[in-house]
Amino acid sequence: MRVVLTKSSLAKILLVFSIFVAVFISYNTFFQVYTLGLFVASFLLRKRWLAWNRYFSLEILFIFYVFIQYLFEITLSPELTGAALRRLVFNLLYEVAVYNLLIALMDEKDKKQIRIVPGEMVDHFSKAYTMAVLLLTFFGLITGEIFSRRFSTDNMDISILGLKLSVGGGTTVGYLAAITFGTLMIMYYGTNLKRYGIFSLIAFAVILLSGTRKVLLLAAVMFIITSVYRKKSVKRFFYILAVIAGAALLFLMIMKIPRLYEVIGARVERVLTGLFQGEIIDHSLNLRHNMRDTALQMFQSHPVTGCGLNTFTLFYLDGSVVYCHNNYLEILSGTGVIGGVLFFSKFIYLLGCLIGNVRRSKDELKRYYAVSVLGMFLTILVMEYWQVSYHRIQFLLIYVCMLLMCRATARDKYADVEIRDIETEDKKAGKKEQHFKFRRSFDRTGYRVK
């Protein structure tokens, strides 16, 4: 039996492996070499000029400004700013390459006259991120790290072919699991396939074990949007009550089960104490508050041009803290108003694309995907107040997913054709056939053209 490796299958393999590299391989020589190879591979797969997006142009403008900082030494440390500049360049190449891998899949479907649907883009990323989380969970089990106080990879000693695998601390692990949970929730309620629900439970368990409080916001928002939106208006009220009851039960579990209380319950309790009593007794919160104050002082000292990207470590304590745990202040303190406008313009552009995507989505199922992804994006913007992600490629790729979803909607040849939700219609008709039995008549995301 001969196995034929098609362009579509090769693109999917590269996508999964690329997200694996982005998640598990630190920024090093291997990552740089792989990025260049991936960039060339995406070009060869398309056999034409690489697809581009204005989002990447806005990123280039910001990178160019950081280059000006480095070149003319408008920075307190050209060495630190230069290191950040190199990482931004390789991250951009990585994003463009992954973007074009999925565009190659679109091109292949166009040739075969197979319909491209927005939900597919989320599906590709959800599967890749799920594999990363499952592998992370497996490593955590065999090393025993998953049973430590907070699940992270800082103390794991795992390597493949001499390459050390590491995701990062509990915060990074929790954020990765939250993104995975969000994409799985979107696919679960969009397709009604149980496997997405099962994997989402594993992702949520990793969120809890990571002890990261802020990602609970993303998990909660994605669960509410995806579950409540897909319910009919008559059942929606009762479902909301069930969600509230479930949240209360989860809170009791976190506070009463010793293992969960030690990992995350005590940290949530300290946040609630500070919120309702006005007294911050949590060391982590105090530390981050001081970091934000320091970053604000940096911005006030050089409000226009900034102190130089990646120079926060020069200002805080003895240099043991690399960034200020606030993406907005990290960018403003390092690049000033000029860099801040250039950097955040890409988010404004992406927000406009996602809102336009909602408006273009006429039928209920397509609108569900559009609204869910928009909700995820807005929640991530809120979470940026407590984290720094401008240099983390594993988190930047989720924006590429959103760009691809908007492009898929724009390229949908059946945008004005009424689409039926097959799962719902089959239930109404009293049919008991499972989803896989209809695989030839509709695609994986639950769409069929009338």
Backbone torsions as a table, in degrees:
resi	resn	phi	psi	omega
1	MET	NA	120.3	-176.8
2	ARG	-92.8	131.0	179.0
3	VAL	-95.5	121.6	-179.9
4	VAL	-101.0	120.7	180.0
5	LEU	-91.4	103.4	-178.7
6	THR	-83.1	169.9	178.3
7	LYS	-62.1	-39.0	-179.7
8	SER	-64.6	-47.1	-179.2
9	SER	-65.8	-36.9	178.4
10	LEU	-65.7	-40.4	178.5
11	ALA	-64.3	-39.2	179.2
12	LYS	-66.6	-41.7	178.4
13	ILE	-62.3	-45.1	179.6
14	LEU	-63.9	-36.3	179.4
15	LEU	-63.2	-49.0	-179.0
16	VAL	-62.1	-46.0	-178.9
17	PHE	-66.9	-34.1	-179.9
18	SER	-67.2	-39.7	176.7
19	ILE	-69.0	-34.7	174.5
20	PHE	-59.8	-47.0	179.4
21	VAL	-63.2	-43.2	-179.3
22	ALA	-61.9	-36.1	-176.4
23	VAL	-81.3	-43.9	-167.6
24	PHE	-101.8	-19.0	-176.2
25	ILE	-103.4	124.4	178.5
26	SER	-68.3	165.8	178.2
27	TYR	-69.8	105.3	-178.7
28	ASN	-148.2	-168.5	-177.5
29	THR	-63.2	-40.3	179.2
30	PHE	-61.2	-44.0	179.7
31	PHE	-60.6	-41.6	-179.4
32	GLN	-64.7	-44.4	179.9
33	VAL	-65.6	-43.0	179.7
34	TYR	-63.6	-38.9	178.5
35	THR	-59.5	-46.3	178.7
36	LEU	-63.5	-41.4	178.1
37	GLY	-64.9	-40.0	178.7
38	LEU	-65.6	-38.2	178.9
39	PHE	-62.6	-44.4	178.6
40	VAL	-66.6	-40.9	-179.2
41	ALA	-63.0	-41.0	178.7
42	SER	-65.0	-34.6	176.9
43	PHE	-66.9	-42.2	-179.5
44	LEU	-68.7	-34.9	179.0
45	LEU	-64.8	-38.2	-178.8
46	ARG	-79.5	-27.8	-179.0
47	LYS	57.6	33.6	177.8
48	ARG	-162.9	-179.1	177.3
49	TRP	-61.4	143.7	-178.0
50	LEU	-64.5	142.3	176.0
51	ALA	-67.4	146.6	-176.3
52	TRP	-128.9	162.3	177.9
53	ASN	-143.3	148.3	179.2
54	ARG	-59.0	-28.3	178.0
55	TYR	-55.4	-42.5	179.3
56	PHE	-70.6	-33.1	176.5
57	SER	-62.9	-40.3	177.7
58	LEU	-66.6	-35.2	175.4
59	GLU	-65.0	-38.8	179.5
60	ILE	-63.5	-38.7	178.6
61	LEU	-60.5	-42.4	178.8
62	PHE	-66.7	-43.5	178.7
63	ILE	-61.3	-38.3	179.0
64	PHE	-63.4	-39.3	178.9
65	TYR	-66.5	-40.3	176.7
66	VAL	-63.2	-36.1	176.4
67	PHE	-63.3	-39.8	176.5
68	ILE	-62.7	-41.8	176.3
69	GLN	-57.4	-45.3	-177.8
70	TYR	-69.5	-43.5	-174.8
71	LEU	-67.1	-44.9	-176.4
72	PHE	-98.9	10.6	176.5
73	GLU	55.5	45.3	172.7
74	ILE	-88.1	52.0	-175.6
75	THR	-155.7	151.9	179.4
76	LEU	-79.1	-14.4	178.1
77	SER	-149.2	94.9	177.7
78	PRO	-57.1	-30.7	-179.2
79	GLU	-66.0	-47.7	-179.9
80	LEU	-67.0	-41.8	179.1
81	THR	-66.9	-37.9	177.4
82	GLY	-63.4	-38.8	178.1
83	ALA	-63.9	-41.9	177.9
84	ALA	-66.2	-37.2	179.8
85	LEU	-62.8	-45.4	179.3
86	ARG	-61.8	-40.4	179.9
87	ARG	-66.1	-39.4	178.4
88	LEU	-62.6	-39.8	-179.6
89	VAL	-64.1	-47.2	-179.9
90	PHE	-67.3	-34.8	176.1
91	ASN	-62.7	-40.7	178.7
92	LEU	-63.4	-45.2	178.0
93	LEU	-60.2	-39.9	179.5
94	TYR	-63.9	-45.8	180.0
95	GLU	-61.8	-45.7	-179.5
96	VAL	-62.9	-40.0	-179.6
97	ALA	-64.7	-47.0	179.2
98	VAL	-64.5	-39.5	177.0
99	TYR	-56.8	-43.7	-177.4
100	ASN	-76.1	-24.7	173.5
101	LEU	-60.4	-43.9	179.5
102	LEU	-74.3	-31.6	174.7
103	ILE	-63.6	-36.4	177.2
104	ALA	-61.7	-37.9	176.0
105	LEU	-64.2	-40.7	177.3
106	MET	-61.9	-44.6	-179.5
107	ASP	-60.6	-41.1	-179.2
108	GLU	-64.4	-38.9	179.3
109	LYS	-69.8	-36.4	177.2
110	ASP	-59.5	-41.6	-179.2
111	LYS	-64.0	-38.0	-178.6
112	LYS	-88.3	2.6	-179.9
113	GLN	57.2	39.0	173.9
114	ILE	-100.0	135.8	-173.9
115	ARG	-68.8	136.4	174.6
116	ILE	-96.1	127.3	-179.6
117	VAL	-122.4	147.2	-176.0
118	PRO	-58.4	-37.5	-178.4
119	GLY	-60.5	-25.2	179.9
120	GLU	-62.2	-38.0	-178.7
121	MET	-63.1	-42.8	176.7
122	VAL	-64.6	-38.3	-178.8
123	ASP	-61.7	-45.0	179.5
124	HIS	-58.8	-46.4	-177.6
125	PHE	-71.7	-37.0	-179.5
126	SER	-62.6	-40.3	179.2
127	LYS	-67.0	-41.2	-179.3
128	ALA	-66.8	-45.2	179.3
129	TYR	-67.5	-35.1	178.3
130	THR	-63.4	-42.5	177.6
131	MET	-61.2	-38.0	178.4
132	ALA	-64.9	-43.1	-180.0
133	VAL	-67.4	-40.4	178.2
134	LEU	-63.2	-41.1	177.9
135	LEU	-66.4	-39.9	176.9
136	LEU	-60.9	-43.6	178.6
137	THR	-63.4	-41.0	178.5
138	PHE	-61.5	-46.4	178.2
139	PHE	-62.3	-38.6	179.2
140	GLY	-64.2	-34.4	179.8
141	LEU	-72.6	-45.1	-175.9
142	ILE	-73.3	-24.2	177.9
143	THR	-94.5	-12.7	-178.2
144	GLY	80.9	0.0	-178.0
145	GLU	-65.9	-27.1	-178.6
146	ILE	-67.1	-17.3	179.3
147	PHE	-98.9	5.5	178.1
148	SER	-77.3	-178.1	-175.1
149	ARG	-60.5	-49.1	174.5
150	ARG	-129.3	129.6	-177.3
151	PHE	-70.7	115.2	176.0
152	SER	-147.4	175.6	179.3
153	THR	-109.6	10.2	-177.8
154	ASP	-60.5	-35.5	-176.3
155	ASN	-102.8	4.5	178.8
156	MET	-76.1	141.1	176.0
157	ASP	-116.4	74.2	-178.1
158	ILE	-118.4	130.6	177.8
159	SER	-144.5	148.4	176.7
160	ILE	-127.5	120.9	-179.2
161	LEU	53.9	37.9	177.3
162	GLY	86.0	-4.8	179.8
163	LEU	-95.1	123.6	179.0
164	LYS	-76.7	130.2	179.3
165	LEU	-97.7	128.6	179.9
166	SER	-157.3	128.1	176.2
167	VAL	-87.0	-39.2	-178.0
168	GLY	134.2	-161.5	-179.4
169	GLY	-75.8	-175.6	-178.3
170	GLY	-59.8	-34.4	180.0
171	THR	-62.9	-46.2	179.8
172	THR	-66.1	-42.0	178.2
173	VAL	-61.3	-44.7	179.9
174	GLY	-63.6	-40.8	-179.7
175	TYR	-66.1	-42.2	177.7
176	LEU	-60.6	-44.9	179.7
177	ALA	-65.5	-34.4	179.8
178	ALA	-67.8	-41.5	176.2
179	ILE	-62.5	-43.3	178.2
180	THR	-62.1	-44.7	179.0
181	PHE	-60.4	-42.8	-179.4
182	GLY	-63.0	-46.1	-179.7
183	THR	-67.0	-36.1	178.4
184	LEU	-67.6	-37.8	176.9
185	MET	-63.7	-40.8	178.1
186	ILE	-60.1	-45.6	-177.8
187	MET	-72.9	-34.4	-178.4
188	TYR	-63.8	-49.1	-178.9
189	TYR	-80.9	-11.7	175.3
190	GLY	-86.7	-25.5	-175.9
191	THR	-119.3	-18.8	-175.6
192	ASN	63.6	24.3	176.6
193	LEU	-88.7	128.0	-172.0
194	LYS	-66.7	-27.1	-176.4
195	ARG	-62.3	-34.5	177.2
196	TYR	-65.1	-38.7	178.4
197	GLY	-64.8	-41.0	180.0
198	ILE	-65.0	-45.9	179.7
199	PHE	-66.3	-33.0	178.9
200	SER	-65.2	-32.5	176.4
201	LEU	-65.7	-39.2	177.3
202	ILE	-64.6	-43.8	179.0
203	ALA	-61.6	-40.6	-179.7
204	PHE	-67.6	-35.3	176.3
205	ALA	-62.7	-40.4	177.4
206	VAL	-64.5	-38.0	176.6
207	ILE	-57.7	-47.8	-178.9
208	LEU	-64.6	-43.3	-177.2
209	LEU	-70.3	-24.2	178.3
210	SER	-72.3	-21.0	178.6
211	GLY	70.2	20.8	-178.6
212	THR	-93.2	115.9	-172.6
213	ARG	-73.9	-41.7	-172.0
214	LYS	-65.3	-29.4	-177.8
215	VAL	-74.3	-14.0	173.9
216	LEU	-61.6	-29.9	177.7
217	LEU	-62.8	-47.1	-180.0
218	LEU	-64.4	-42.6	179.3
219	ALA	-61.5	-43.7	-178.9
220	ALA	-65.9	-45.0	-178.5
221	VAL	-63.6	-44.7	-178.6
222	MET	-66.0	-37.9	178.7
223	PHE	-65.4	-43.6	-177.9
224	ILE	-66.7	-46.4	-177.7
225	ILE	-62.3	-50.1	-174.0
226	THR	-69.7	-40.4	-175.7
227	SER	-77.4	-44.7	-176.6
228	VAL	-73.1	-37.7	-176.2
229	TYR	-62.9	-34.7	-176.1
230	ARG	-83.6	-6.0	178.5
231	LYS	-85.3	146.0	176.9
232	LYS	-68.6	154.3	-173.3
233	SER	-56.9	-33.8	-178.0
234	VAL	-67.6	-39.4	-177.1
235	LYS	-87.9	-13.0	-171.0
236	ARG	-62.1	-42.3	-177.4
237	PHE	-61.4	-46.5	-179.1
238	PHE	-68.0	-33.0	179.3
239	TYR	-68.3	-39.2	177.6
240	ILE	-61.3	-41.1	176.9
241	LEU	-61.8	-40.2	178.6
242	ALA	-65.1	-38.2	177.9
243	VAL	-63.9	-42.6	179.0
244	ILE	-63.4	-43.2	178.2
245	ALA	-63.1	-41.2	178.1
246	GLY	-64.2	-39.8	178.1
247	ALA	-63.9	-40.2	178.1
248	ALA	-64.0	-40.8	178.4
249	LEU	-65.0	-41.5	178.4
250	LEU	-62.7	-40.7	179.0
251	PHE	-62.1	-42.0	178.6
252	LEU	-64.2	-39.1	178.0
253	MET	-63.0	-43.8	-179.3
254	ILE	-63.0	-37.4	-176.3
255	MET	-84.3	-23.5	-174.0
256	LYS	-102.9	-32.0	179.8
257	ILE	-78.4	119.7	-173.7
258	PRO	-51.9	-46.3	-177.5
259	ARG	-61.9	-46.7	179.9
260	LEU	-68.4	-36.4	179.7
261	TYR	-65.4	-39.6	-179.9
262	GLU	-65.3	-40.0	-175.9
263	VAL	-77.2	-49.2	-172.9
264	ILE	-132.1	-27.3	-176.9
265	GLY	-60.4	-45.3	180.0
266	ALA	-64.0	-35.6	-179.9
267	ARG	-70.5	-38.8	176.0
268	VAL	-65.3	-40.4	-179.4
269	GLU	-60.7	-42.0	179.8
270	ARG	-66.7	-34.6	176.1
271	VAL	-65.3	-45.4	179.8
272	LEU	-64.7	-36.3	177.1
273	THR	-63.1	-45.2	177.8
274	GLY	-65.8	-33.9	-177.5
275	LEU	-71.2	-41.8	-174.4
276	PHE	-95.1	-22.9	-178.9
277	GLN	-108.6	-7.1	176.6
278	GLY	73.6	13.9	-178.6
279	GLU	-121.7	115.9	-179.9
280	ILE	-85.6	110.4	-178.7
281	ILE	-110.6	4.9	-178.4
282	ASP	-93.9	124.8	-178.7
283	HIS	-60.9	-41.0	-179.2
284	SER	-62.5	-42.7	179.2
285	LEU	-66.3	-41.5	177.7
286	ASN	-61.8	-42.5	-179.9
287	LEU	-62.2	-45.8	-179.9
288	ARG	-67.2	-34.2	176.7
289	HIS	-62.9	-42.8	178.4
290	ASN	-66.9	-36.2	178.1
291	MET	-63.3	-44.4	-179.8
292	ARG	-64.1	-37.6	177.3
293	ASP	-63.5	-41.4	178.7
294	THR	-63.9	-44.0	179.3
295	ALA	-63.9	-37.0	178.3
296	LEU	-66.0	-39.0	177.0
297	GLN	-65.2	-38.3	176.3
298	MET	-60.5	-45.7	-179.6
299	PHE	-62.9	-41.0	-179.2
300	GLN	-67.3	-27.7	179.4
301	SER	-75.9	-32.3	178.2
302	HIS	-138.6	72.9	-171.9
303	PRO	-69.8	-26.6	-174.5
304	VAL	-88.4	-53.7	-174.2
305	THR	-98.9	-19.4	-178.6
306	GLY	84.0	168.0	-179.1
307	CYS	-87.5	-5.2	-176.8
308	GLY	112.8	129.4	-178.8
309	LEU	-61.9	137.7	176.2
310	ASN	73.3	25.2	-179.7
311	THR	-107.4	8.5	-179.3
312	PHE	-58.7	-34.5	-177.1
313	THR	-61.6	-22.0	179.3
314	LEU	-74.5	-21.1	-173.7
315	PHE	-99.2	-27.9	-170.5
316	TYR	-99.4	118.6	175.6
317	LEU	51.0	-125.8	-175.1
318	ASP	-104.0	17.1	-179.4
319	GLY	86.5	7.7	-178.9
320	SER	-77.0	-18.0	178.7
321	VAL	-102.7	124.9	-172.5
322	VAL	-85.5	-37.8	-177.0
323	TYR	-139.6	170.9	-168.0
324	CYS	-96.1	6.7	178.1
325	HIS	60.3	32.1	174.2
326	ASN	-152.2	108.6	-172.8
327	ASN	-61.6	-36.8	-177.8
328	TYR	-67.1	-49.3	-180.0
329	LEU	-71.4	-30.0	177.3
330	GLU	-62.1	-44.1	179.9
331	ILE	-71.3	-45.5	-178.1
332	LEU	-64.9	-41.6	-179.6
333	SER	-69.2	-31.9	-178.1
334	GLY	-86.1	-34.5	-174.5
335	THR	-122.9	-1.0	176.5
336	GLY	71.2	-166.9	-179.3
337	VAL	-64.7	-39.5	-178.3
338	ILE	-59.9	-53.6	-179.6
339	GLY	-66.5	-35.7	179.9
340	GLY	-62.4	-43.2	179.1
341	VAL	-63.7	-43.1	-179.2
342	LEU	-67.0	-40.9	-177.2
343	PHE	-69.0	-48.7	-173.7
344	PHE	-80.4	-7.7	176.1
345	SER	-64.5	-29.6	179.8
346	LYS	-68.9	-32.5	176.9
347	PHE	-70.3	-37.5	176.7
348	ILE	-63.6	-42.4	178.2
349	TYR	-62.4	-46.7	-179.1
350	LEU	-64.5	-37.6	177.0
351	LEU	-61.3	-42.3	177.1
352	GLY	-62.2	-39.8	178.3
353	CYS	-63.3	-42.3	-177.4
354	LEU	-70.3	-37.7	176.0
355	ILE	-65.3	-42.4	176.0
356	GLY	-62.4	-33.8	178.0
357	ASN	-64.3	-39.0	176.9
358	VAL	-64.6	-42.4	-178.7
359	ARG	-67.1	-34.2	-179.3
360	ARG	-76.4	-19.3	-176.0
361	SER	-82.0	107.8	-173.0
362	LYS	-87.0	-44.0	-175.8
363	ASP	-85.9	165.7	-171.3
364	GLU	-64.0	-43.5	-175.3
365	LEU	-69.1	-42.9	177.6
366	LYS	-64.5	-39.2	178.2
367	ARG	-65.0	-35.1	178.0
368	TYR	-59.4	-47.9	178.9
369	TYR	-61.5	-43.3	-177.4
370	ALA	-64.7	-45.5	-179.0
371	VAL	-66.1	-40.9	-178.9
372	SER	-62.9	-45.3	179.8
373	VAL	-66.8	-38.6	176.3
374	LEU	-61.6	-42.6	178.0
375	GLY	-61.9	-40.1	177.7
376	MET	-62.9	-43.7	-179.0
377	PHE	-62.5	-46.4	-179.2
378	LEU	-63.2	-38.2	179.1
379	THR	-67.7	-39.0	177.6
380	ILE	-62.6	-38.5	177.5
381	LEU	-61.1	-38.3	176.5
382	VAL	-66.4	-41.8	-178.9
383	MET	-65.4	-23.6	179.6
384	GLU	-62.0	-15.9	177.5
385	TYR	-67.9	-23.5	-176.9
386	TRP	-113.4	9.6	-177.5
387	GLN	-151.5	163.0	175.8
388	VAL	-118.9	119.5	-174.6
389	SER	-132.5	7.6	-174.2
390	TYR	-64.5	-20.5	-177.1
391	HIS	-111.1	4.1	-175.5
392	ARG	-99.0	106.1	-173.8
393	ILE	-65.1	-30.7	-179.1
394	GLN	-65.0	-23.2	178.2
395	PHE	-97.0	-28.2	178.4
396	LEU	-67.7	-26.5	-177.5
397	LEU	-66.2	-24.0	179.0
398	ILE	-66.7	-29.6	174.7
399	TYR	-68.6	-34.1	176.0
400	VAL	-63.2	-40.0	176.2
401	CYS	-57.8	-43.5	-179.4
402	MET	-66.3	-39.1	176.7
403	LEU	-61.6	-42.9	-178.8
404	LEU	-66.1	-35.6	178.3
405	MET	-64.6	-42.0	177.5
406	CYS	-64.1	-39.2	179.7
407	ARG	-68.1	-38.4	178.7
408	ALA	-63.1	-39.5	177.4
409	THR	-63.5	-42.0	-179.5
410	ALA	-66.4	-31.9	-178.4
411	ARG	-90.2	-0.9	-176.8
412	ASP	-65.4	114.6	-178.8
413	LYS	-71.2	-15.9	-178.4
414	TYR	-109.4	28.0	-175.6
415	ALA	-58.5	-32.3	-177.8
416	ASP	-99.1	7.4	179.8
417	VAL	-96.5	139.4	-179.6
418	GLU	-68.1	131.4	-178.6
419	ILE	-109.9	139.6	-178.6
420	ARG	-105.8	141.2	172.9
421	ASP	-83.6	101.1	-171.8
422	ILE	-62.8	-41.3	-176.2
423	GLU	-59.3	-47.0	-178.9
424	THR	-65.6	-42.5	-177.8
425	GLU	-65.5	-38.8	-179.8
426	ASP	-66.3	-36.6	177.8
427	LYS	-66.6	-40.4	179.2
428	LYS	-63.5	-35.3	-178.5
429	ALA	-79.7	-3.4	178.2
430	GLY	80.7	14.8	-179.9
431	LYS	-80.4	141.3	-177.3
432	LYS	-109.5	5.4	-179.2
433	GLU	-64.3	144.2	-179.9
434	GLN	-81.5	167.0	-175.0
435	HIS	-57.6	-40.8	-173.5
436	PHE	-68.2	-20.4	-179.2
437	LYS	-73.3	-15.7	179.7
438	PHE	-105.6	17.1	-171.3
439	ARG	-58.1	-30.8	-178.6
440	ARG	-78.6	-21.7	-175.0
441	SER	-96.1	-12.0	174.6
442	PHE	-154.9	160.8	-173.6
443	ASP	-84.5	-177.8	-171.7
444	ARG	-67.7	-22.3	-174.4
445	THR	-93.2	8.5	173.7
446	GLY	88.7	19.9	-178.2
447	TYR	-103.9	144.3	167.7
448	ARG	-148.7	137.0	-179.6
449	VAL	-84.7	135.0	178.7
450	LYS	-69.6	NA	NA
